[in-house]
Amino acid sequence: MISVSINGVVRQFDTPLNVVALLEQMQLGGKRIAVECNGEIIPRGQFDQHLLADGDRLEIVAAVGGG
Amino acid sequence: MNKDTLLIASKNYNSRLLLGTGKYKDFAETRAAVEASGAEIITIAIRRSNIGQNPNEPNLLDILPPSKYTLLPNTAGCYSADDAVRTLRLARELLDGHSLVKLEVLGDPQSLYPNVVETLAAAKTLVAEGFQVMVYTSDDPIIAKQLEDIGCVAIMPLASLIGSGMGILNPWNLQLIMERVQVPVIVDAGVGTASDAAIAMELGCDGVLMNTAIAAARQPVLMAGAMKQAVEAGRSAYLAGRMPKKLYSASPSSPTAGIIASTRS
């Protein structure tokens, strides 16, 4: 069991998972988003290799209207 | 005659009006206002995505595609250089390596006045990382010059506080900035109505960036068109060169010769 903070919300997962699987679970697969883990960008091309670890802090962002 | 274009980071733009995309009623109004404004550079904000709670949420990038507009991700809401830099790294990843960005580091949430110390620090880091930085700052000419020396590609001083609509409070400082800085100077924040935008352009500013003046108008799309015309008119007036002011002395527009004789003499 691992705990990961995603956009400030703590989620638990039974098995280790990569970023692709995480995004699929949140219905964000293929969406225009960017992901940061513990303050470092995870490039889109590395989503399938990057395994989440217990205690990771993720930020998943999108573009919104702003000035 | 060469076409009058706005050159930022080696790219030419026909429009000197840059538009923010916040505060509109919905995406349809956002798109209509952007189209009416003729703007080619559009600012966007970077915020936490929904994480499954709203899977069908529409995406701004579908409404304003990067293929059609130059998207300028901002750092609105950042109060430290670190947060601003992280935000723009995320933006670059989100926009497939796009490096033109708007840096703003705010000082406090009441005034939204720029924290120039943090802004200078963030600008240094971002330029070193290959970003092309358009920077929101105060109307301090010394800071403006320092930001140019760091390598920012446009200096964007406030006309007045963000979202205040108070217009250009210190045209003299804008002039001082333009005298010192070679890169484009774009008034960012504080414009309230079309005449404010025209005055900024008549002063010689290279462009105007606005959001609330359009989004908070009673009819945003109509105001977007008015701002387009104001920026164009102000630019043309600047290029045409205004007549010198003649204090306390009139000069008739009609010929002084050939006036019919008075019947009184």
HADDOCK unambig.tbl for C-alpha pairs under 7 A between the chains (distance, minus, plus):
assign (segid A and resid 7 and name CA) (segid B and resid 48 and name CA) 6.41 0.50 0.50
assign (segid A and resid 26 and name CA) (segid B and resid 51 and name CA) 5.35 0.50 0.50
assign (segid A and resid 26 and name CA) (segid B and resid 52 and name CA) 4.21 0.50 0.50
assign (segid A and resid 27 and name CA) (segid B and resid 52 and name CA) 5.61 0.50 0.50
assign (segid A and resid 27 and name CA) (segid B and resid 55 and name CA) 5.97 0.50 0.50
assign (segid A and resid 32 and name CA) (segid B and resid 94 and name CA) 6.66 0.50 0.50
assign (segid A and resid 33 and name CA) (segid B and resid 94 and name CA) 5.76 0.50 0.50
assign (segid A and resid 34 and name CA) (segid B and resid 90 and name CA) 5.92 0.50 0.50
assign (segid A and resid 34 and name CA) (segid B and resid 93 and name CA) 6.06 0.50 0.50
assign (segid A and resid 34 and name CA) (segid B and resid 94 and name CA) 4.94 0.50 0.50
assign (segid A and resid 41 and name CA) (segid B and resid 90 and name CA) 6.65 0.50 0.50
assign (segid A and resid 43 and name CA) (segid B and resid 93 and name CA) 6.79 0.50 0.50
assign (segid A and resid 59 and name CA) (segid B and resid 48 and name CA) 6.84 0.50 0.50
assign (segid A and resid 60 and name CA) (segid B and resid 48 and name CA) 5.66 0.50 0.50
assign (segid A and resid 60 and name CA) (segid B and resid 49 and name CA) 5.72 0.50 0.50
assign (segid A and resid 61 and name CA) (segid B and resid 46 and name CA) 6.30 0.50 0.50
assign (segid A and resid 61 and name CA) (segid B and resid 47 and name CA) 5.22 0.50 0.50
assign (segid A and resid 61 and name CA) (segid B and resid 48 and name CA) 4.21 0.50 0.50
assign (segid A and resid 61 and name CA) (segid B and resid 49 and name CA) 4.64 0.50 0.50
assign (segid A and resid 62 and name CA) (segid B and resid 46 and name CA) 5.76 0.50 0.50
assign (segid A and resid 62 and name CA) (segid B and resid 47 and name CA) 5.71 0.50 0.50
assign (segid A and resid 62 and name CA) (segid B and resid 48 and name CA) 6.23 0.50 0.50
assign (segid A and resid 62 and name CA) (segid B and resid 49 and name CA) 5.19 0.50 0.50
assign (segid A and resid 63 and name CA) (segid B and resid 44 and name CA) 6.27 0.50 0.50
assign (segid A and resid 63 and name CA) (segid B and resid 45 and name CA) 5.72 0.50 0.50
assign (segid A and resid 63 and name CA) (segid B and resid 46 and name CA) 4.85 0.50 0.50
assign (segid A and resid 63 and name CA) (segid B and resid 47 and name CA) 6.44 0.50 0.50
assign (segid A and resid 63 and name CA) (segid B and resid 60 and name CA) 6.33 0.50 0.50
assign (segid A and resid 63 and name CA) (segid B and resid 61 and name CA) 6.88 0.50 0.50
assign (segid A and resid 64 and name CA) (segid B and resid 44 and name CA) 5.92 0.50 0.50
assign (segid A and resid 64 and name CA) (segid B and resid 45 and name CA) 5.20 0.50 0.50
assign (segid A and resid 64 and name CA) (segid B and resid 46 and name CA) 6.08 0.50 0.50
assign (segid A and resid 64 and name CA) (segid B and resid 47 and name CA) 6.59 0.50 0.50
assign (segid A and resid 64 and name CA) (segid B and resid 60 and name CA) 5.83 0.50 0.50
assign (segid A and resid 65 and name CA) (segid B and resid 21 and name CA) 4.48 0.50 0.50
assign (segid A and resid 65 and name CA) (segid B and resid 22 and name CA) 4.21 0.50 0.50
assign (segid A and resid 65 and name CA) (segid B and resid 44 and name CA) 5.16 0.50 0.50
assign (segid A and resid 65 and name CA) (segid B and resid 45 and name CA) 5.77 0.50 0.50
assign (segid A and resid 65 and name CA) (segid B and resid 60 and name CA) 6.91 0.50 0.50
assign (segid A and resid 66 and name CA) (segid B and resid 20 and name CA) 5.61 0.50 0.50
assign (segid A and resid 66 and name CA) (segid B and resid 21 and name CA) 4.87 0.50 0.50
assign (segid A and resid 66 and name CA) (segid B and resid 22 and name CA) 3.86 0.50 0.50
assign (segid A and resid 66 and name CA) (segid B and resid 43 and name CA) 6.26 0.50 0.50
assign (segid A and resid 66 and name CA) (segid B and resid 44 and name CA) 4.70 0.50 0.50
assign (segid A and resid 66 and name CA) (segid B and resid 45 and name CA) 4.69 0.50 0.50
assign (segid A and resid 67 and name CA) (segid B and resid 20 and name CA) 3.81 0.50 0.50
assign (segid A and resid 67 and name CA) (segid B and resid 21 and name CA) 5.77 0.50 0.50
assign (segid A and resid 67 and name CA) (segid B and resid 22 and name CA) 5.58 0.50 0.50
assign (segid A and resid 67 and name CA) (segid B and resid 43 and name CA) 5.58 0.50 0.50
assign (segid A and resid 67 and name CA) (segid B and resid 44 and name CA) 6.39 0.50 0.50
assign (segid A and resid 67 and name CA) (segid B and resid 211 and name CA) 5.54 0.50 0.50
